[in-house]
Amino acid sequence: MHEVLIALGSNYHQNAHINWASERLSYFLRDIKLSRKLWTQDIHSTGQWYMNRLAVGYTTLSVDAICQKLKENEQEAGRTLEHITLDLDLMQYDDERFHLRDWSRPYIQRLLPDIKTKYLL
């Protein structure tokens, strides 16, 4: 089993999409822990608000397979350039980190303590 950390974000019907994605992660992750939901302003100062959450869980899937499932869920939720219904990013797979620039973002740092894993704190 591999421990994975996934970042969830939405700027359109935020609560509904974050709840939907949180449920969908249980289709391919076991023993999921979810952080609280956190409202953040768009990092590009567009005035849009995002809802963010972190999820940690366990899987037998490979990195490529997880990334594919995350992209499929984004598409199924109707993501477009204008409406980020879902942004699902694999942040960590066992000891390997991804999206390195995002780790220092305040919302990631504020939500990490919610999920307390051996790899992340």
C-alpha positions in Angstrom: 0.0 0.0 0.0 1.1 3.5 -0.8 0.2 6.6 1.2 -0.9 9.5 -1.0 -1.8 13.1 -0.3 -4.2 14.9 -2.7 -5.1 18.6 -2.8 -8.6 19.5 -3.7 -9.8 22.9 -4.9 -12.8 24.4 -6.6 -13.9 27.9 -7.6 -17.4 27.1 -8.9 -20.2 25.7 -6.8 -17.3 25.0 -4.4 -18.9 23.1 -1.5 -20.9 20.8 -3.8 -17.8 19.9 -5.9 -15.5 19.5 -2.9 -18.0 17.2 -1.3 -18.5 15.2 -4.5 -14.7 14.8 -5.0 -14.2 13.8 -1.3 -16.7 11.0 -1.8 -15.2 10.0 -5.2 -11.7 9.6 -3.6 -13.1 6.7 -1.6 -13.5 4.7 -4.8 -9.7 4.2 -5.1 -8.3 5.2 -1.7 -8.6 3.4 1.7 -8.7 4.9 5.2 -9.1 8.4 3.9 -8.6 11.3 6.3 -10.0 14.7 5.2 -8.9 18.1 6.3 -11.4 20.8 7.0 -12.5 23.0 4.1 -10.8 26.3 3.8 -11.8 29.4 1.7 -8.9 31.1 -0.1 -8.6 33.9 -2.6 -7.2 33.0 -6.0 -3.4 33.2 -6.1 -3.6 35.3 -9.3 -5.6 38.0 -7.6 -8.6 37.6 -9.9 -11.1 38.1 -7.0 -12.3 34.5 -7.3 -12.7 32.4 -4.2 -11.6 28.8 -3.9 -12.5 26.2 -1.4 -9.6 23.9 -0.6 -9.2 20.6 1.2 -6.5 18.0 1.6 -7.1 14.2 1.6 -4.7 11.5 2.6 -5.3 7.8 2.1 -3.8 4.5 0.9 -3.8 2.8 -2.5 -2.3 0.0 -4.5 -2.4 2.2 -7.7 0.7 3.6 -9.3 1.4 7.3 -9.6 0.3 7.4 -13.2 -2.9 5.5 -12.4 -3.8 7.9 -9.6 -3.1 11.0 -11.8 -5.3 9.5 -14.5 -8.2 9.0 -12.0 -7.8 12.5 -10.7 -8.0 14.0 -14.3 -11.0 11.8 -15.1 -12.8 13.1 -12.0 -12.0 16.7 -13.0 -13.4 16.1 -16.4 -16.5 14.4 -15.0 -17.1 17.4 -12.8 -17.2 19.6 -15.9 -13.9 21.5 -15.4 -13.3 24.2 -17.9 -10.8 27.1 -18.2 -13.5 29.4 -16.8 -14.9 27.2 -14.1 -12.5 25.2 -12.0 -15.2 22.9 -10.8 -12.4 20.7 -9.5 -8.6 20.9 -9.3 -7.2 17.6 -7.9 -3.5 17.4 -7.5 -1.4 14.5 -6.3 0.9 16.2 -3.8 2.7 13.2 -2.4 3.1 9.5 -3.1 4.9 7.7 -0.3 8.1 9.8 0.1 7.9 11.5 -3.4 6.5 15.0 -3.5 4.9 16.7 -6.5 3.8 20.3 -7.2 6.8 21.5 -5.2 5.8 25.2 -5.5 2.5 24.5 -3.9 3.9 23.1 -0.7 4.7 26.6 0.6 1.2 28.0 -0.1 -0.6 29.1 3.1 -3.6 26.9 2.5 -1.5 23.7 2.3 0.5 24.7 5.4 -2.8 25.5 7.3 -4.5 22.2 6.3 -1.6 19.8 6.8 -2.0 19.6 10.6 -5.6 18.4 10.1 -4.5 15.1 8.5 -1.3 14.3 10.5 0.6 11.7 8.7 4.0 10.3 9.3 5.3 11.6 6.0 3.9 15.1 6.1 4.6 16.5 9.5 
